[in-house]
Amino acid sequence: MASASGETQRMLMRKRADWAKNSNQPKVAAEMLISSGDLDKAVQLITENDWMDLAINVMRKLERSDVDSLRRLASYFIRKSEFNLAARIYGNINDIKAMAQMH
């Protein structure tokens, strides 16, 4: 029952995030997506809107298995000349080739 309640809360948070995005409040939407655990959508919204603070925040929450989102963040960090952050991501996912191409 407690897990259903938690899942219901996450679903409501996602609906609020959709509402915030549609109400022209994308940063609020990104924060809600992070809170609900919908990190893939949050990463997309964050990189599209160039929010470095949220990008760093969500990077810390992503699991190593979230490779697509991590690569998207790494590309974003490279565009922003934040090579140390990109290198940290590539190191965490063992993508030595991408790390070498970054230099």
C-alpha positions in Angstrom: 0.0 0.0 0.0 2.8 2.4 0.8 4.5 1.8 -2.5 1.2 2.4 -4.3 0.9 5.7 -2.4 4.5 6.6 -3.5 3.7 5.7 -7.1 0.5 7.8 -7.0 2.5 10.7 -5.6 5.1 10.3 -8.5 2.3 10.2 -11.0 0.7 13.4 -9.6 4.1 15.1 -9.7 4.5 14.2 -13.3 1.1 15.6 -14.1 2.0 18.8 -12.3 5.2 18.9 -14.3 3.3 18.6 -17.6 1.0 21.4 -16.4 4.0 23.6 -15.5 5.6 23.0 -18.9 2.4 23.8 -20.7 2.0 26.9 -18.5 5.3 28.3 -19.8 7.1 27.4 -16.6 9.7 24.9 -17.8 12.1 25.3 -14.9 9.4 24.4 -12.5 8.5 21.5 -14.7 12.1 20.3 -14.7 12.3 20.5 -10.9 9.1 18.5 -10.6 10.4 15.9 -13.0 13.5 15.5 -10.9 11.4 15.2 -7.8 9.2 12.5 -9.4 12.2 10.5 -10.5 11.5 11.1 -14.2 15.1 12.0 -14.9 15.2 11.3 -18.6 12.5 13.9 -19.3 14.2 16.3 -16.8 17.5 16.0 -18.6 15.9 16.7 -22.0 14.2 19.8 -20.6 17.3 21.0 -18.7 19.6 20.8 -21.7 17.1 22.4 -24.1 16.8 25.4 -21.7 20.5 25.7 -20.7 20.2 25.3 -16.9 23.6 24.4 -15.6 22.6 24.3 -12.0 19.9 21.7 -12.7 22.1 19.8 -15.0 24.7 19.3 -12.2 21.9 18.4 -9.8 20.4 15.7 -12.0 23.8 14.4 -13.0 24.3 13.4 -9.3 21.0 11.6 -9.3 21.4 9.5 -12.4 22.4 5.9 -12.2 25.2 4.5 -14.3 22.6 2.5 -16.3 21.0 5.8 -17.5 23.6 5.9 -20.3 21.5 7.9 -22.8 20.7 10.7 -20.3 24.3 10.7 -19.1 25.6 11.1 -22.6 23.2 13.9 -23.3 24.4 15.7 -20.2 28.1 15.1 -21.2 27.4 16.6 -24.6 25.8 19.6 -22.9 28.7 20.0 -20.6 31.1 19.9 -23.5 29.1 22.6 -25.3 29.4 24.7 -22.2 33.2 24.0 -21.9 32.7 22.1 -18.6 35.1 19.4 -19.6 35.7 18.1 -16.1 32.0 17.4 -15.6 31.8 15.6 -19.0 35.0 13.6 -18.2 33.5 12.5 -14.9 30.4 11.2 -16.7 32.4 9.4 -19.4 34.6 7.9 -16.7 31.5 6.7 -14.7 30.1 5.0 -17.8 33.5 3.7 -18.9 33.4 5.4 -22.3 37.1 6.0 -22.8 36.6 6.6 -26.5 34.3 9.6 -25.9 36.6 10.9 -23.3 39.6 10.8 -25.7 37.5 12.4 -28.5 36.7 15.2 -26.1 40.3 16.4 -26.0 
